[in-house]
């Protein structure tokens, strides 16, 4: 839109100032002479009409439309007449189009090409589009011209939206028949495959809830099972402690007590390696999980656990399981240090068991010798400073357990007092504290 020079410089005693709106008048009106000629044709149409600031007077014809807006009127001028002096204060006109719409041009019309088609640009065509001819699908502001409107990936129909799913990433178009709307966000749409990945149905028979938890079970190549479960039916194997999310398991992989020791170590190491920020468990934590799965003897043998982890590392290197491989390699130094610490702890435990044998012989004159000969170390857990003592886990022959404990726990209480620490029994099936 351009503004013409004020005509009041030629008519300083004008009675009425007007703004001439030619934006819908296609005939060029450039220069003062053309403007005066046009006004001479328009002015008679105002005669005998009331004059008021803000009033609009419109002339329409097949050629177009012209609007005159009255912006100032003398107090004495109420009606327009042949002797009324008018001044054109401004002219509103369409600006020259910098970018023209190619589709409008082909139809003999004029439209401002504010959009560019990426496909046209890739083909070396400088064509542009106006707002009426630009094709913008739901899900992205990427415009296309009518010739390059995207087709549906699934059936070649005319596409109406870009899929926001993880695989399509708003770069694949789909038709209305393939649209799956987000459950809560009406502005986000998916193709059927991306919708199933984003909102999988729980694997539990008869449950239609969204499966937000996936089975983390790993095959030998390191690929996860991926079966989904909702929060109500999800199963978690708490191998990393209760403060961290455990390994998700589907129904088919939930029987962890039947797993071999090597399978348990692989599932824990493989899952920890896939998770960002998840540290590898300590040897003691591995032992805890092995004990819960029935591998009680191995659970106490940190040296053997470390040897199995070394063998697992070698298998990972041969198969190229890179995320878990790097995580195992980072943890190797800590595991080696824990083995050395364990050796020292076992030696301390054996000393404490020898003292306990002597105490049992001293306090139980009837069965003390037999009990003492059957006592063996299961595990010694030193107390963390500044606490003192610790926990001494021992094994007692099953037929002597009651005699070791004594009536209402009287014997074991004496042994604890004399030894100065907790004494706990491991019976091969479970751990008990008296």
Legacy VTK file of the C-alpha trace (Angstrom):
# vtk DataFile Version 3.0
C-alpha trace
ASCII
DATASET POLYDATA
POINTS 434 float
0.000 0.000 0.000
1.387 3.454 -0.990
0.369 6.954 0.092
0.000 9.704 -2.509
1.191 13.256 -1.853
-1.352 15.456 -0.105
-3.424 17.543 -2.521
-3.893 20.294 0.055
-0.708 21.889 -1.251
-2.663 22.734 -4.459
-5.963 23.482 -2.691
-5.103 25.131 0.630
-8.710 26.284 1.085
-10.273 22.817 0.687
-13.522 22.198 2.509
-13.411 18.385 2.502
-10.351 16.101 2.736
-10.720 12.519 1.527
-8.679 9.279 1.305
-9.005 7.450 -1.970
-8.861 3.636 -1.619
-7.856 2.018 -4.934
-6.712 -1.369 -3.591
-9.580 -3.123 -5.393
-9.305 -1.048 -8.579
-7.038 -2.926 -11.045
-6.651 -0.067 -13.573
-3.263 1.645 -13.024
-3.564 5.178 -11.657
-0.011 6.495 -11.602
0.776 10.202 -11.602
-1.200 13.299 -10.650
-2.939 13.767 -13.978
-4.386 10.217 -13.936
-5.513 10.760 -10.352
-7.242 14.074 -11.148
-8.960 12.538 -14.178
-10.256 9.671 -12.041
-11.513 12.085 -9.364
-13.376 14.186 -11.918
-15.335 11.031 -12.771
-16.029 10.209 -9.122
-16.875 13.618 -7.678
-20.343 14.035 -9.224
-21.394 10.906 -7.391
-20.980 12.773 -4.078
-23.237 15.717 -4.952
-26.277 16.078 -2.771
-24.871 13.578 -0.279
-24.307 14.434 3.398
-20.739 15.048 4.471
-19.425 13.612 7.755
-15.934 12.681 8.921
-15.462 8.895 8.789
-18.181 8.326 6.212
-17.458 5.901 3.345
-18.735 6.233 -0.209
-18.274 3.300 -2.594
-18.318 3.074 -6.411
-18.567 -0.439 -7.860
-18.457 -1.624 -11.441
-17.399 -4.680 -13.397
-13.894 -3.242 -13.490
-13.502 -3.116 -9.721
-14.317 -1.127 -6.614
-13.289 2.327 -5.346
-13.892 3.594 -1.823
-13.704 7.230 -0.682
-13.308 7.904 3.031
-14.040 11.418 4.288
-11.442 12.342 6.886
-12.140 16.087 7.467
-15.126 18.397 6.801
-15.481 22.133 7.418
-18.136 23.001 9.962
-20.057 24.967 7.336
-20.062 22.109 4.764
-22.944 19.709 5.308
-23.810 18.640 1.761
-21.599 18.103 -1.275
-22.268 20.340 -4.257
-20.591 21.394 -7.489
-18.789 24.235 -5.750
-17.505 22.102 -2.838
-13.714 22.102 -2.772
-12.282 18.589 -2.237
-8.668 17.631 -1.490
-7.267 14.073 -1.766
-5.236 13.668 1.394
-3.959 10.155 0.623
-4.320 7.262 -1.799
-4.328 3.618 -0.798
-3.065 1.310 -3.554
-1.845 -2.272 -3.842
1.921 -2.568 -3.643
3.742 -4.053 -6.561
4.076 -7.819 -5.972
7.664 -8.799 -5.199
6.762 -12.505 -5.322
3.899 -13.658 -7.507
1.903 -16.851 -7.056
2.554 -19.141 -10.032
-0.901 -20.759 -9.784
-2.632 -17.366 -9.789
-0.569 -16.231 -12.767
-1.614 -19.277 -14.783
-5.264 -18.392 -14.064
-4.768 -14.755 -15.066
-5.053 -13.466 -11.507
-2.663 -11.665 -9.216
-1.627 -13.237 -5.892
1.264 -12.643 -3.512
3.564 -15.667 -3.395
4.554 -15.682 0.258
5.286 -19.449 0.336
7.886 -21.577 -1.368
7.471 -25.247 -2.266
10.466 -27.361 -1.256
9.905 -29.807 -4.121
9.852 -26.954 -6.623
13.054 -25.617 -5.166
14.721 -29.041 -5.396
13.687 -29.189 -9.055
15.206 -25.767 -9.733
11.837 -24.044 -10.200
11.489 -20.622 -8.555
7.693 -20.946 -8.310
5.998 -19.517 -5.251
2.469 -19.810 -3.800
-0.060 -17.484 -2.238
-1.903 -18.350 0.941
-4.873 -19.708 -1.046
-2.790 -22.149 -3.100
-0.230 -23.263 -0.511
-0.865 -26.781 0.778
-0.017 -27.134 4.483
-0.776 -30.525 6.048
-1.593 -31.051 9.710
1.391 -31.641 11.953
3.932 -29.345 10.264
4.128 -25.880 8.708
5.956 -27.235 5.652
4.137 -25.845 2.554
3.777 -27.546 -0.822
2.346 -26.332 -4.112
-0.748 -28.078 -5.548
1.423 -30.019 -8.028
3.581 -31.454 -5.233
0.964 -32.136 -2.590
2.196 -35.246 -0.701
0.506 -38.604 -1.144
-0.209 -41.112 1.605
2.655 -43.519 2.309
0.197 -46.334 2.932
-2.276 -46.108 0.017
-1.266 -43.207 -2.298
-4.411 -41.208 -1.481
-4.079 -37.463 -0.955
-2.236 -36.916 2.297
-3.690 -34.726 5.046
-1.167 -34.952 7.911
2.463 -35.573 8.818
3.036 -38.398 11.306
4.648 -37.252 14.574
5.811 -40.759 15.512
9.328 -41.873 16.379
9.920 -43.468 12.970
8.189 -40.909 10.697
9.383 -37.796 12.586
6.963 -35.435 10.736
8.628 -36.255 7.414
6.177 -38.923 6.176
2.659 -37.953 5.065
-0.520 -40.012 5.502
-4.184 -39.780 4.505
-7.225 -39.456 6.771
-7.889 -43.213 6.711
-4.490 -43.848 8.306
-4.746 -41.133 10.978
-4.501 -42.194 14.646
-4.928 -39.303 17.046
-2.987 -38.834 20.264
-5.180 -39.849 23.233
-4.797 -36.462 24.962
-3.356 -34.056 22.359
-5.755 -33.386 19.438
-3.013 -31.588 17.483
-0.722 -34.644 17.316
-1.392 -37.501 14.890
0.308 -40.806 14.111
0.294 -43.417 11.404
-0.888 -46.848 12.629
2.621 -48.300 13.124
3.956 -45.283 15.029
0.809 -45.205 17.148
1.277 -48.849 18.138
4.872 -48.107 19.103
3.923 -44.996 21.063
0.859 -46.525 22.753
1.275 -50.316 22.761
-1.500 -52.420 24.287
-0.719 -54.341 27.468
0.206 -57.984 26.840
-2.075 -59.210 29.643
-5.068 -61.046 28.117
-8.207 -58.932 28.288
-6.348 -55.705 29.197
-6.577 -52.779 26.759
-4.520 -50.293 28.776
-1.409 -48.673 27.306
1.696 -50.780 27.898
4.108 -48.199 29.277
6.594 -50.815 30.573
8.553 -53.007 28.177
10.191 -56.349 28.805
13.966 -55.785 29.087
14.871 -59.440 28.591
17.904 -59.725 26.295
18.601 -62.404 23.736
22.157 -63.526 23.025
22.630 -60.697 20.504
21.583 -58.035 23.026
18.125 -57.336 21.570
15.296 -56.743 24.027
12.038 -58.692 24.078
10.005 -55.482 24.185
6.602 -56.954 25.077
4.531 -54.153 26.681
2.643 -54.155 29.962
0.580 -51.514 31.718
1.501 -50.268 35.179
-0.971 -52.695 36.773
0.447 -55.789 35.066
4.118 -54.804 34.794
6.687 -57.105 36.432
9.991 -55.834 37.782
13.073 -57.808 38.719
14.673 -55.512 41.311
18.292 -56.347 40.577
19.612 -52.786 41.072
18.105 -52.132 44.498
14.713 -50.751 45.386
15.732 -47.158 44.725
16.254 -47.848 40.998
14.001 -49.242 38.286
14.529 -52.976 37.941
14.493 -55.148 34.847
11.063 -55.249 33.227
9.824 -58.774 32.511
6.920 -60.116 30.478
4.987 -63.235 31.433
7.208 -65.448 29.288
10.416 -64.259 30.998
9.230 -63.833 34.574
10.575 -67.115 36.001
13.981 -65.837 37.075
14.474 -68.489 39.779
14.992 -71.093 37.063
17.845 -69.168 35.425
21.432 -70.314 35.394
24.030 -68.163 37.134
25.567 -67.098 33.816
22.159 -66.090 32.442
21.494 -63.961 35.518
24.836 -62.180 35.163
24.208 -61.561 31.438
20.721 -60.115 31.953
21.928 -57.775 34.724
25.074 -56.613 32.893
23.300 -56.279 29.537
20.467 -54.185 30.971
22.804 -51.973 33.015
24.911 -51.379 29.904
21.865 -50.197 27.912
20.727 -47.688 30.521
22.296 -44.258 30.666
23.586 -43.474 34.135
23.101 -47.028 35.454
26.208 -48.320 37.231
27.143 -51.977 37.261
26.245 -53.736 40.524
28.941 -54.667 42.992
29.968 -58.296 43.482
27.963 -58.291 46.708
24.871 -57.128 44.772
25.422 -59.858 42.190
25.658 -62.280 45.069
22.367 -61.072 46.506
20.584 -61.680 43.193
22.232 -65.071 42.750
21.137 -66.067 46.262
17.533 -65.054 45.519
17.617 -67.232 42.396
18.810 -70.269 44.372
22.570 -70.078 43.716
23.489 -69.827 47.398
26.996 -71.267 47.323
28.076 -69.113 44.388
26.489 -66.030 45.973
29.154 -66.114 48.733
32.073 -66.850 46.422
33.026 -63.455 45.017
36.120 -64.892 43.368
33.967 -67.280 41.302
31.490 -64.506 40.466
34.374 -62.391 39.203
35.633 -65.292 37.083
32.185 -65.700 35.509
32.062 -61.964 34.758
35.463 -62.272 33.056
34.112 -65.087 30.901
31.016 -62.980 30.125
33.259 -60.105 29.050
35.046 -62.404 26.611
31.720 -63.522 25.100
30.627 -59.898 24.728
33.826 -59.012 22.888
33.346 -61.867 20.446
29.708 -60.930 19.758
30.261 -57.149 19.697
27.652 -56.221 22.336
29.125 -52.724 22.600
27.017 -50.825 25.213
27.201 -53.618 27.791
30.789 -54.392 26.823
31.967 -50.870 27.605
30.024 -50.833 30.893
31.606 -54.148 31.986
35.059 -52.875 31.103
34.516 -49.729 33.177
33.433 -51.803 36.178
36.293 -54.324 35.961
38.636 -52.320 38.195
36.032 -52.003 40.953
35.274 -55.730 40.812
38.971 -56.618 41.110
39.281 -54.360 44.144
36.200 -55.950 45.702
37.721 -59.441 45.268
40.838 -58.341 47.179
38.723 -56.792 49.915
36.665 -59.974 50.083
39.757 -62.089 50.662
40.648 -59.969 53.686
37.067 -60.128 54.961
36.981 -63.920 54.650
40.182 -64.169 56.684
38.628 -61.994 59.403
35.528 -64.164 59.322
37.500 -67.357 59.767
39.206 -65.873 62.827
35.805 -64.975 64.302
34.433 -68.462 63.601
37.435 -69.991 65.406
36.674 -67.782 68.415
33.008 -68.785 68.244
33.954 -72.479 68.248
35.947 -71.942 71.413
33.047 -70.071 73.061
30.586 -72.849 72.109
32.839 -75.535 73.603
33.215 -73.473 76.773
29.541 -72.697 77.363
27.927 -75.942 76.177
29.631 -78.852 77.907
27.180 -81.451 76.504
26.978 -80.661 72.770
29.557 -77.903 72.397
32.297 -80.025 70.868
29.970 -81.552 68.267
28.461 -78.158 67.384
31.856 -76.458 67.204
33.195 -79.121 64.836
30.218 -78.499 62.511
30.403 -74.671 62.475
31.554 -73.136 59.151
31.760 -69.588 57.875
29.107 -68.459 55.411
29.912 -64.741 55.259
31.301 -61.993 57.434
30.056 -58.419 56.927
32.135 -55.917 58.894
30.241 -52.967 60.338
30.697 -49.665 58.616
32.555 -47.056 60.700
31.872 -45.631 63.216
29.782 -48.688 64.174
31.603 -51.726 65.525
31.064 -55.463 65.364
29.307 -56.521 62.201
27.333 -59.583 61.085
28.767 -63.080 61.191
26.806 -65.505 59.004
27.499 -69.157 59.852
26.314 -72.599 58.884
25.334 -75.116 61.546
24.465 -78.772 60.809
20.701 -78.991 60.613
20.353 -81.567 63.407
22.334 -79.309 65.752
20.644 -75.981 64.938
18.183 -76.170 67.829
20.924 -77.020 70.332
23.047 -74.106 69.015
20.163 -71.678 69.439
19.048 -73.010 72.814
15.685 -72.721 74.566
14.031 -69.425 73.499
17.317 -68.380 71.890
19.233 -68.383 75.191
22.390 -70.025 73.843
22.843 -67.864 70.741
22.284 -64.743 72.844
25.214 -65.783 75.049
27.392 -66.405 72.020
26.540 -62.969 70.602
27.364 -61.278 73.878
30.713 -63.053 74.217
31.683 -62.525 70.583
30.469 -58.895 70.502
28.542 -59.033 67.242
25.461 -60.380 65.534
25.437 -64.097 64.726
23.094 -65.142 61.911
22.323 -68.567 60.491
22.310 -69.621 56.875
20.606 -72.964 56.474
21.156 -73.498 52.751
17.615 -72.432 51.828
17.230 -69.052 53.471
18.926 -66.680 55.863
17.557 -66.278 59.364
18.384 -63.889 62.171
17.938 -64.887 65.819
LINES 1 435
434 0 1 2 3 4 5 6 7 8 9 10 11 12 13 14 15 16 17 18 19 20 21 22 23 24 25 26 27 28 29 30 31 32 33 34 35 36 37 38 39 40 41 42 43 44 45 46 47 48 49 50 51 52 53 54 55 56 57 58 59 60 61 62 63 64 65 66 67 68 69 70 71 72 73 74 75 76 77 78 79 80 81 82 83 84 85 86 87 88 89 90 91 92 93 94 95 96 97 98 99 100 101 102 103 104 105 106 107 108 109 110 111 112 113 114 115 116 117 118 119 120 121 122 123 124 125 126 127 128 129 130 131 132 133 134 135 136 137 138 139 140 141 142 143 144 145 146 147 148 149 150 151 152 153 154 155 156 157 158 159 160 161 162 163 164 165 166 167 168 169 170 171 172 173 174 175 176 177 178 179 180 181 182 183 184 185 186 187 188 189 190 191 192 193 194 195 196 197 198 199 200 201 202 203 204 205 206 207 208 209 210 211 212 213 214 215 216 217 218 219 220 221 222 223 224 225 226 227 228 229 230 231 232 233 234 235 236 237 238 239 240 241 242 243 244 245 246 247 248 249 250 251 252 253 254 255 256 257 258 259 260 261 262 263 264 265 266 267 268 269 270 271 272 273 274 275 276 277 278 279 280 281 282 283 284 285 286 287 288 289 290 291 292 293 294 295 296 297 298 299 300 301 302 303 304 305 306 307 308 309 310 311 312 313 314 315 316 317 318 319 320 321 322 323 324 325 326 327 328 329 330 331 332 333 334 335 336 337 338 339 340 341 342 343 344 345 346 347 348 349 350 351 352 353 354 355 356 357 358 359 360 361 362 363 364 365 366 367 368 369 370 371 372 373 374 375 376 377 378 379 380 381 382 383 384 385 386 387 388 389 390 391 392 393 394 395 396 397 398 399 400 401 402 403 404 405 406 407 408 409 410 411 412 413 414 415 416 417 418 419 420 421 422 423 424 425 426 427 428 429 430 431 432 433
